[in-house]
């Protein structure tokens, strides 16, 4: 199964509460944090919610 490499590039400060919580749920705590998640619809939805704060690459 493909995986997604999600990197936080902008801060969640000043954003909506659900966007800050989504970053935390993805496992991103600070700028330039990187997490690798399975490519599932739930993860795609979370990434879509904070698409202006993160970059996404497909790996593997």
Backbone as JSON, one array per atom type, in Angstrom:
{
  "sequence": "XXXXXXXXXXXXXXXXXXXXXXXXXXXXXXXXXXXXXXXXXXXXXXXXXXXXXXXXXXXX",
  "N": [[0.85, -1.18, 0.0], [0.58, 2.23, -0.82], [2.31, 4.99, 0.73], [2.11, 8.09, 2.53], [4.11, 10.92, 2.83], [4.12, 13.4, 5.05], [4.75, 16.74, 5.63], [5.08, 19.4, 7.85], [4.81, 22.75, 7.01], [3.96, 25.27, 7.63], [2.85, 27.23, 10.41], [0.32, 26.36, 12.81], [-0.68, 28.26, 14.43], [-3.04, 30.74, 15.13], [-4.81, 29.68, 13.42], [-7.88, 27.86, 12.73], [-9.51, 25.99, 15.33], [-10.09, 23.28, 14.74], [-8.26, 22.78, 12.72], [-5.78, 23.02, 14.02], [-6.06, 20.88, 15.79], [-6.19, 18.8, 13.96], [-3.6, 18.81, 12.87], [-2.22, 17.98, 15.14], [-3.34, 15.45, 15.51], [-2.39, 14.17, 13.25], [0.18, 13.93, 14.05], [1.97, 15.97, 13.94], [3.91, 18.39, 15.39], [5.57, 20.63, 15.35], [7.17, 23.07, 13.18], [8.51, 21.78, 10.16], [8.36, 19.15, 10.96], [8.08, 15.71, 10.16], [6.0, 13.11, 9.1], [5.14, 9.75, 8.29], [2.48, 8.25, 6.82], [-0.07, 5.74, 6.19], [-1.68, 5.57, 3.03], [-4.76, 6.33, 3.19], [-8.32, 6.89, 3.07], [-9.14, 8.35, 5.36], [-6.82, 9.61, 6.25], [-6.2, 11.11, 3.99], [-8.36, 12.89, 4.06], [-7.8, 14.33, 6.41], [-5.38, 15.52, 5.67], [-6.3, 17.09, 3.6], [-7.8, 18.95, 5.01], [-5.85, 20.52, 6.25], [-4.31, 21.44, 4.16], [-3.05, 23.79, 3.36], [-1.1, 24.12, 5.21], [0.69, 22.07, 5.13], [2.95, 19.89, 3.23], [2.7, 17.23, 0.88], [3.92, 14.08, -0.06], [4.11, 11.17, -2.07], [5.44, 8.1, -1.1], [7.5, 5.15, -1.46]],
  "CA": [[0.0, 0.0, 0.0], [1.38, 3.45, -0.84], [2.36, 5.76, 1.97], [2.2, 9.53, 2.35], [5.06, 11.64, 3.67], [3.49, 14.68, 5.34], [5.68, 17.66, 6.27], [4.46, 20.67, 8.23], [5.61, 23.87, 6.5], [3.47, 26.51, 8.21], [2.36, 27.09, 11.77], [-1.12, 26.32, 13.05], [-1.06, 29.37, 15.3], [-3.95, 31.67, 14.49], [-5.76, 28.93, 12.59], [-9.06, 27.37, 13.41], [-9.22, 24.94, 16.31], [-10.09, 21.95, 14.13], [-7.03, 22.63, 11.96], [-4.71, 22.74, 14.99], [-6.26, 19.52, 16.28], [-5.87, 17.88, 12.88], [-2.15, 18.72, 12.84], [-1.8, 17.18, 16.28], [-3.77, 14.08, 15.24], [-1.46, 13.61, 12.27], [1.46, 13.72, 14.71], [2.84, 17.1, 13.64], [3.94, 19.27, 16.56], [6.3, 21.87, 15.09], [7.56, 23.25, 11.79], [9.44, 20.83, 9.54], [8.13, 17.78, 11.41], [7.71, 14.82, 9.07], [5.41, 11.83, 9.47], [4.77, 8.89, 7.16], [1.21, 7.59, 7.12], [-0.64, 4.96, 5.11], [-2.58, 6.34, 2.15], [-6.13, 5.9, 3.42], [-9.25, 8.01, 2.93], [-9.18, 9.16, 6.57], [-5.62, 10.44, 6.26], [-6.38, 12.08, 2.9], [-9.28, 13.92, 4.53], [-7.08, 15.19, 7.37], [-4.41, 16.3, 4.91], [-7.07, 18.08, 2.85], [-8.22, 19.98, 5.96], [-4.72, 21.4, 6.55], [-3.47, 21.41, 2.95], [-2.28, 25.03, 3.27], [-0.06, 24.09, 6.25], [1.56, 20.9, 4.95], [3.21, 19.36, 1.9], [2.48, 15.79, 0.86], [4.6, 13.33, -1.1], [3.89, 9.73, -2.02], [6.69, 7.36, -1.0], [7.49, 3.69, -1.59]],
  "C": [[0.9, 1.24, 0.0], [1.3, 4.2, 0.49], [2.52, 7.23, 1.62], [3.21, 10.11, 3.33], [4.51, 13.06, 3.83], [4.47, 15.54, 6.13], [4.96, 18.95, 6.6], [5.37, 21.81, 7.79], [5.15, 25.21, 7.04], [2.87, 26.22, 9.58], [0.83, 27.06, 11.83], [-1.61, 27.45, 13.93], [-1.94, 30.35, 14.53], [-4.96, 30.98, 13.59], [-6.96, 28.5, 13.4], [-8.69, 26.19, 14.32], [-9.16, 23.56, 15.67], [-8.83, 21.72, 13.29], [-5.85, 22.34, 12.89], [-4.82, 21.32, 15.52], [-5.93, 18.48, 15.22], [-4.36, 17.72, 12.75], [-1.65, 17.81, 13.95], [-2.18, 15.7, 16.08], [-2.86, 13.4, 14.22], [-0.09, 13.34, 12.88], [2.46, 14.83, 14.44], [2.76, 18.1, 14.79], [4.62, 20.6, 16.29], [6.68, 21.93, 13.61], [8.61, 22.22, 11.38], [9.38, 19.44, 10.16], [7.65, 16.96, 10.22], [7.13, 13.54, 9.65], [5.09, 11.06, 8.19], [3.54, 8.1, 7.58], [0.77, 6.75, 5.93], [-1.61, 5.82, 4.32], [-3.99, 5.76, 2.27], [-7.04, 7.11, 3.31], [-9.29, 8.93, 4.16], [-7.99, 10.12, 6.62], [-5.71, 11.5, 5.17], [-7.3, 13.22, 3.32], [-8.61, 14.87, 5.51], [-6.09, 16.08, 6.65], [-5.13, 17.39, 4.13], [-7.5, 19.24, 3.75], [-7.1, 20.99, 6.22], [-3.77, 21.52, 5.36], [-2.62, 22.67, 2.8], [-1.15, 25.08, 4.29], [0.96, 22.98, 6.04], [1.87, 20.67, 3.47], [3.1, 17.85, 1.99], [3.23, 15.19, -0.32], [4.24, 11.87, -0.95], [5.26, 9.06, -1.99], [6.43, 5.87, -1.15], [6.9, 3.21, -2.85]]
}
